[in-house]
Amino acid sequence: MESPAVTFTLAYVVFSVCFVFPPDEVRSAGLTVQSMLAAWLGSEDAAFVQYHLRRTTGTLLAHSLLPLGYYLGMCFAAPEKHLCFFYLASKGWKTFFFFAVLFPAVTSALAYYWSRKGWNNHPLARTLAVYALPQSGWRAVASSINTEFRRIDKFATGAPGARVIVTDTWVIKVTTYRLHVAQQQDIHLTVTDSRQHELTPDSNMPVQFLTIRVASINPYVKAFDIRLNSTEYGELREKLRAPISNAANVVIHQSLSDLFLETFTSLVEINQTYSVPSTQELEPCIGCMQTIANIKLIKNCQEPSEGECQQCYCRPMWCLTCMGKWFASRQDQQHPETWLSSQVPCPTCRAKFCILDVCIIR
């Protein structure tokens, strides 16, 4: 492909990715399916289920048009390929055009089928029908969900393409093409995985994300996974009726201090170690009285006469965990991005030290 075709292809790939997985900048500019179809979709707050019936259908239709849009764009970006005249195009481009037309045709037929009989054929409507009483239909269940969604005490988290919503009765996961719904009284929840991210776009502190499997005892309701920040785990448990089992034995850090303590420990472990004299006997940590003192503060970050840190002459009296908790307790809770680079006073003699000055006793 010549330069204009290559440029258009790269630009269209970027456009397609941003259209399917829109970042915050694209959302704020209103270049999303929800914004473009806002008049047809209606209000999510007023009719949550009906909004997502239309949204999932409209999103599928809009995304299926992307290959056809690429073909039409290439008609102008690469006129030498004669793509505007189908019979003159190469066999490869004819095949591409066939599938580019087939995708929206199939999705249009599927959308029409879903919308018939007042959306009775939509996968979401069929899922809700499973929970309907014998004398009612899926619309009664949808009305219940709509009412609970409007309440301010619901639990809601996650990015727009992977939202998790928990109401008094329902656990809901909103994705690009689907809406997963399960009734709280019928589900088993299990923590299946944990991922630690050292840096996130919103913070310089490490973040732990948990994956929780939501499995219904109803065989007609498919299991699904929800993902959330570990700091929101406590709030989620308060909203759930069912207990959450931890099959993977994941250590869940429910606070910023827990996450910092893990990072503090990992950084101290790569610091210079301290060898205690053979004549000196180590005593239990005066913070917890459970563990033998195993750290010593020695100024290693700079030369003795430089910087804000000072030499500490205290004997070893603290364990690594208690020193980490002390370090975290002396930080500005509104600015966690400064914690790792800050100095705090020794809990005994008040000499200032930083993380580089904490040495494990070997």
Disulfide bonds with the S-S distance in Angstrom:
none
